[in-house]
Structures are given as structure tokens and as C-alpha cells.
């Protein structure tokens, strides 16, 4: 009989995907385009969207830039680095069709961003919307444990493919982790792990499952959190030979929960990839994460969600709010912490861009395995 799952006060589940997942492939192409323009023109305005289906990739969007970029060659280089180098995979960097349809940014949007007459000509927000930042002390990275572990599994899937440990794996893959929390809101155990890995034809399913448990799950999930109650679902659908854009059309910005906090915090709906930092979907979310990190790191709360809202063309946020979910330190409350955030962190787009150095080509590295809590790369909003 299966071992009964211990009783927990709550459960939380998050997923991540590998860099070869079709949506993440598109995010990486879009951010590679952004980086290529910023490398030559730090003031480039970029809004790049990518679609991948079968052996074809389409790159569209609005770019105003002084840079000269061979977009087709760039797309092929990204696809090649991810690992789609064989026609048998359905997508091949050397033979895929690449269509580029980029045009200049709308002059009305450009004018709104370039000058906020009500704020002394400061850089205005590139769009309206609300952005959320989150932090929790349940991991050293100040990230929720489910998404932290899911990203670790996805990175490990890619690592064992590329280093030859599991050479039969192909680029596409997904991971998911469920964590049980105790009455104090602390992670107590991992109750379920799901890993789906694309693979070459002819590899026995039992071998795949044994290898994934040994080389991926046990290498990432702490043994202290696993037990007989931990359900392992490894390639649960059986064969996973057809993947990538051949199995599922990819699109930039379709993994926004993977990019952020795995569902532990709210999301305003705006994607990050392919957008320069004048788009507050990106810069505002990075600043909100920085603020939430400070709140938790300074011991003002165990958990903090910072929300910031903007109006297009207006520099100063129309709202700054903080939710600490009842975890605020003695003598502090949400309103007082929000006032401190608003006072101490300048949340105007130009100030965020300057403080975090966001006119640099640093974005493609964020386009897989999350934008926050990274331990493998240095990111300014995580400092």
C-alpha cells in the first residue's frame, strides 16, 4: 500500500521548463535580439516577439535603434546553442526557416516615454500596468521553495544532457515540485516531483525513469525533504520523443509564472522577454523584487509582496503597496513598510534604469530558469 502523505497546513506547487521548451526558446531569441541592440546602442527601444513552430521561427516587433544586427544569424545561433542541431529533432538551426518582420516603435509611444512634462521631463513609463515583486525567507535565495527547486531540476536536466551524463536526452523538458508547509508556514517536505524529459527514440522507459531519479531528482531535491511520502512522476506520459516547436508552438511571454515566483505571488500579466527597460513590465517588476528583497533581508517581514502601478508616459508610480501576509516584524505594519519603500527606493523608470544598470546587454541569461533568486548568475536586482 502507498505510504500516506503526512498532514500539512498547506501545499504549494510550481513548475519550470528547460531552455529547450518552445516558449523558452522564443524568450531567449527575443532577449538575444534585445541584447544585440543594447550592445551597440544602450538607448535602443526594443519590443521583440518570437514564434516557433515546426522547423520555422518568426521574429516580429518594434525596434528603434542605431545598431546593425543580422537578426537571422542571431536566431540561428540561439537555436544552435540551445541544442536544436539535428533535423531529427524537428527544429534544426542550420535548415530552419527564419522570418524577420521588425519595424520602428510607434512615435506616439516614443513621445510619451521620452518626456513627462508633469515630472520635469523625466523618462515616462512605457505602459500602464501593475508590477509585483516578492520575497520570502524560506530559502537563502529569498524565493519560494517550490519554484526554487523546480528551476534547479530544469537546469539539471539541461546540464546532464549537455555534459553527456544522459546523452540520450533532447532539449525540451519540464519539472514541477509540490511542497507541504507546516502551521507556521515553513516548508516541511516535498510531496511530489514531476519531471518530463524529451529523449531519443528507442530508450527504454524504465531506464529513463531510473536515470532521472538518480541524476536529476536526487541531485537537486534535499534528501531531508524527501521520504516515502514523496511521489515521483518521471516521464509520466511515457514516451516523449516529439518535443520542442514540433510538438508545441512556442511564443514569447507565455511562461510568466515560471519567470517570476511560481504562483506564490500575484502577477500583473506583463511579460519580460524582448522588452527594453523603458517598459515597466520589466524594469518595474525588477525594482519591486529589489524592494521585496530588502524588506525581508532587513527583517521587516518574513514574506513581502510589493506592488507598483504606473500610467503610460508618467514617471512617478500611481501606487506603491506592500502585503506581508501577517509576517511583519513587531512595530511594523504593511502601510509603514510601503511608506518606507516609497521613500527609500526611487521607482521612476529612469531611476530604476540607472540604479540597476539596465541599459546593458544582460537579458538573455534571464530568459530561462527564472529572473529572480538566481544563484548561477549575478543580477543587479538580486544584489
N, C-alpha and C positions, 0 to 999 in steps of 0.2 A: 504494500500500500504506500502511496506517496506520503512523504512527511508533511504534516500540516504546517501551514505558514503561521509563524508567530503573530500575535495580535499587535498591531501598530496603531498609533493615533491617527496617522495619515499616510498615504502613499503618493509618490510623485514620479512621473515618467518623462524622460526626454530622449530625443533621437539626434543622431548626427549622421553625416554621409561622407564618403571619401571624395577626394578631389576628382575622381573619375565619374562621379554621379553626373548625369546630363545637366542638371540645373547648376551644379557647382562648376562644371566645365564652362558654362556660359558666364557665370560670375567671374571666373578667372580671366576669360577673354576680355570682358568689359573692363575689368580693373587693369589688365595689361595695357589696353588702349589708353586708359587714363594715365597710367604711369609713364607711358611713352611720350605723351604730350607734355606732362609736367616736367619730365627730364629736360625738355628743350625750352619750355615756356611755363614757368611756375604760375602764371596768371591765366592759363588756359581755362576755358569753361567747357566742361565735358558732361554730357548725359548720354551714355552709350548703352544700348540694349543689344543682347545677343540671343539668337535662337539656334538650336542644334537639333537636326532631325535626320536620321539615317546617316549618309555619308556627305552631309551638306551643312554649312554654317552660314547664317546671315547676321551681319553686323549693321545696325542702324542707330540713328540718334542725332543729337545736335552737338556740334563741336565748334567753338570759336577759338582758334589757336594759331600761333605763328610757327608751330612745329611742322616739320616734314616727316611723315610717318608712312612706311609701307605697311598698311593695315593687313593686307593679305598675308605677307610673310610673317607678320606678328602672330596672326591667328594660327598659322601652321606650326609656329614654334611652340606656342602654348599647348596645342593638341599633342605635339610630339613629346614635350616634357611630361605631360600627364601620363602618357603611355599608350596612346592610341596610334600604333605604328604598324598595324597589320590589317589588311583588308578583311581578314577573317574575324576581326573584332567588330566589323560593321562600320567603323569610322577609322580612316587612315589619314594621317597628317599630310602625306605626300599626294594623295589622289582625291581628297575630299573637295567638293565644290565650295568656294568661298565667295559670297556676295557682300559687297560693301556699299551701303547707302547712307552716308553721313552728310549732314547739311549744317548750316550755321544756326546758332541759337537765335530764338525769337528776339527781335530788337526790343520788344516791349518788356520781356522778362529781363533782358540785359540792362535796360534803363532802370527798372525797379531795383535791381540788385546793386547797381553801381552807385546810387546815391539816395539816401534817406534824408530828404530836406528837413524833416522834423527832428533829425538827430545829428545836425551839423555835418551833413554829407557823408555819414558813416556808411559802410557796406550794409545793405539791407539783406534780410533773409531771402533766400532763393525760392521759397514757397511758404505757404501756410502749413500748419500742422502741429501735432504734439509729439514730442520725443520722450522716451523713458530710459532712465539709467537705473541699474540695480546692483546691489552688493549684499553679500551675506557672509558671516564669519564661519560658515560650516566647512569651508576649505581654505587652505592657505592662499589660494588664488582669489579669494573673496567671491567665489562663484558657487551656484547651487551644485551639489554633488552629482545629481543625475546627468546634467549636461556636461559637467567636467569629465565624468567617466565615459560618457558616450563619445565625446571628442577624442579621448585617449584611445578608445577602441578603433575609431575610424582612422586615426593617424597610424596606429599599429598595423591595421590591415594594409595600408599603403606601404609601410616600411617593410613588412615581410614579403610583399610582392616585389618591391624594387631591389631588396638585398639578396633575393634568391632563396630565402628560407622556405617560402611557399611559392615557388616559381610558377606553379600552375594557375595562380590567381590572375584575374584580369582587372582592369581599373575600377569598375563600378562596385559599389558596396555600401552597406548601411549598418548602423548599430543603434541599439536602444537599451536603456537601463531604467529599471524601476527600483526606487529606494523607499524603504519603510522608515518613518520618523516616529520618535517616542513622544510622550506627552509634553516634553519641554521643547519640542520642535527640532531636536537633534537627530541627525542620521543614525540609524541603529543597525540596518542591514540592507544588503542588496537582495531583493526578492526575485528579480527576473532580469535576464540578459538575452537580447535578441541580436544576432549577427547574421547578415545575409551577404555573401561574397560571390561575385561573379568568378567563373572559373573556366578553364579549357574543357573541351569535350572529353568524355571518357574517364574522368577521375571518379573513383567510387565515392558515393555519398558518405559512407561511414568514415573513410579516410579524411575527407574534408571536415567532417564534424569533429573528429579526434584532433586534427591539426588546429582547427580554430579554437578549440577549448584550451589546448596546451600552449600554442604560440601567440594567441591573441587575448582570450579572456583571462586566463591565469596570469598573464604577463602584465595586465593592466589593473584589474579589479583587486583591491587588497584582500588577502586571504581572510583577514579578521572580519570582513563584511559578508563573506560567503559561508554557506553551510548547506545542510541537506534541504533547507527550505528554498534554496536558490534554483529557480527553474531556468534551464539553459535551452534556448531555441536557436539552434545553429543551422543555417540554411533550411528553415522550417518548411519551405515550399518545395524542397527537393532540388532538382537541377536548376541552376542559374547560369546558363551558358550565354543567353542572349541578353545583353545589357547595354549600358551607355545610350547614346541617342538613337540606336537601332531599336532598343526595347522601349524607350520612353522619350518623347520630345523634351528637350531642355530649354529653359528660359531664365534669363537674368532676373534675380529678385524673387524667386519663388521659394527660397528657404530662409525666410526672415526670422523664424523662431530658432532654427539651427544657428543662425548668425548671432543671436543675442543670448537669451537666458533659458532656452529650452521650455518656455511656457511658465516659468516661475514668476515672471513679471509681465505687466501689460506691454502692449506694442502698439505704436501709433499707426502702423501699416506701411510706412515708407521703407523701401529697400535701400541698401548702401551701395552696392557694387555699380561701377561705371559712372559714379557721380563725383564731381569735384567738391571741395569743401564749402563752396558758397551755398550748396544745397544743405539746408539744415537737417534734412533727413539723416544725413551722415554726420556732419560736424556737431549738430545739437545733441545727437544720441551719444557721441563720444564724450562731449562735455558733461552730459548727465551721468554717464558712467563714472567719469572722473569725480564728480561731486558725490555720488553714492559711495564710491570707494573711500573718499575722505571721511565721510560720516561714520562708516563702520571702522575704518582704521584708527580713527581718533577716539573710538569707544563711545560715541554718542548714541549708538544703537547697534543691535546685533544684526538687524536687517534694515535696509533702506531702499526705497524706490523714489527716485527723483524724476519729476515730470516738468518739462519745459515746453511752452507753446509759443509759436511765432505767427506773425502776419507777413505776407509777402511784401518785400520792399521796405520793411520796418526793422530796424536793428535791434531794439530792446525787446526782450520777450514780453508777451502779454500775460504770461503766467509762469510762476515758479512755485512748485508744490512738492511736499515730501510726505511720504507714508512710511511709518516704521513698524506697523503691524503689532503694536503693543510692546515693542522691544526697546524703546527709548530708555536711556540711562536715567537714573534718578535726577530730578531737577530739570530735565529736558522734555519737550513735547514736540510734536510734528511742526506746529506753527513756528516755534522758536528756532528749530533746526532749519526750516525753509528760509526764514529771515536771514540766518547766518550764511546759508548757501548763496542767497541773492546778494548779500553784502560782500562776501569774500571772493566769489568767482564771477568775473565779468563774462556774461553769457551772450554778449553781442557776437555775431558771426566773425567780424574782423578780429576781435579779441581772442576768440577761440582759435582761429586760424593761426594767429601769431603765437599764442601761448603753447599750442601743441605742434607747431611747425607743420601745418597741413598742406603746404604748397609743394611738398616733396613727393617723389615717386615711391611711396611706401605701401601702396594699397593692394597689389596683387597677393602679397603674403597673407593678407587678411581674408581672402576670398574663399578659403577652405579652412575648416576646423575652428571657426568662430572668430569674432572680432574682439572678444573680451576674455580676461583671465588666462591669456596665453603664457605658457612657461617656456615655449620653444623659441619665441621671437620677442624682441623688445619693441613695445608700442608706447608712444608718449602718453596716452590717456591711462595707461596702466602703471605709470611710474609713481 
